[in-house]
Amino acid sequence: MPEPDPAIRTDIPHSARIWNYWMGGKDNYDIDRVVGDASMEIDPDISLMAVQSRQFLIRAVRYLAGEVGLRQFLDIGTGLPTMQNTHEVAQGVSAESKVVYVDNDPLVLAHARALLTSATDEGLTTYIEADFHQPEEIIAAAQKVLDFSQPIGVMFMGVLGHARSYDEMRRIVATVMESVPSGSHLVLWDGTVDNPNYVRLCEEYTKSGGVPYEPRTQDQIAAVFEGLEMVEPGFTRITRWHVDDAEVGSIQDVSAYGAVARKP
């Protein structure tokens, strides 16, 4: 990797870079690989969760762009670009799709400038530098790019465990969803407390100096979708959302639940 921006801390592990490492990416540093390897010793399924979370994103965006017909996406807490990013999937279905990414990590933003460009001439891909704890700022910036009179796909993909509290998590999602019109959809997943190894992994990650990530109960995550209309099969493990019939017998479950839901 090139020399990092001075704003990028290479002595403290970062969840986006560790996630990138688990997915086989190269955008990470020694500290991220050390913590990533230690985490896999605690919970060997964590790399599977990383890969399956991207598969869930691909299926969800393909569904929204294809079957629902959405042409606008707001991906909040996007993380590092890897394979089949939101804009590539959406614009692969519909060339005119607009995608706005949101993150506040210097490394993510550096890669966004270089890599998160439209996959088509007709589409638009851009990014907003913002912290998801300030959803009002995100909305104001996104309104300069997206048409908030038309449905938008709002995405929080495995990031809200970093929210300062569960109440704050609820507030963030509610604020964004209140700003988008009827017909918009929420795509959200997060890690759950089902697997004690995963819970311990998160505890050890906090001790390493990284930004704490708190797994929630299934009920807590499901409650974030209150007032929305669940798309079948509803709230479920991310490995079981809209999988092909051929995949059903080979599904490996992970401690991550989510859903896609429509705003009435």
C-alpha positions, 0 to 999 in steps of 0.5 A: 500500500502507498504511504497513508494520509497523516490523518489515518492511524496505522497504530490502531485497528479499524473495523473497515480495514479488518473487514477488508482483510477478512474478505481477502482485500489488501487495504489494511495494515499490520495492526489490522491483520494482527487483530483480524487473526486474533479475532478469527481464533476467537470466532472462526466464523467471522470471515464467513460473516464478512463474505456473507454480508457482501452477498446479502448486499448484492442480493438486496440491491439487485432486488431493489434495483430490479424487482422494485425499480429503485434508482437511488441509493444512500449507503451509510457507513459504506466501509472500504470498497471491495467486490461488487459495491453498491453502485456496481450492482445497482448500475449493473441492473439499471445504468441510470442509478444514482448512489451516494456513499457516506463515511467519515474514515480517512482511508475509506474516503481516500479509496472512495475518491479513486474507486467509487466512480460510476460504472456507467455513463448514465449513472452517478456515484458520489460520496459524503464525508459525514458521521452517521451520528449526525443524520441531519447532516447526511440528509442535507448533503444527500438532498443535493444529489438525490431526489427526495421526492422519489423513493430511495434505498437507505442502507446500513450494512453492519455498522450500527453496532458502532452507535453510541447507544441502542437509543441512538441507533434507533434515532439515526435510522428513524431520522433518515427514514422520516426524510425519505418518501413512501416507497423507499426501502431500508436495508439493514443488518447487524451482528447479534448476541447469539454466538458467545464467541462473536460477543467475546470477539467484539469485547476483545476488539474494544480492548485493542483500541478500536471503536467499540462494536456492540452486538444486539439481540435479534429483537433489538435489531428487528425493532428498528424496522417498526412502521415499515413493511417487511419484504419476504422472508422478513427479518432473518439471518442474512444468509437466508434472505432471498437465497437461490433454491440451489443454495438452501442446502449449503447455507452456513448460518452466521450471527448476523440478522437483517431485513429489507423493508418498505416505507408505506 
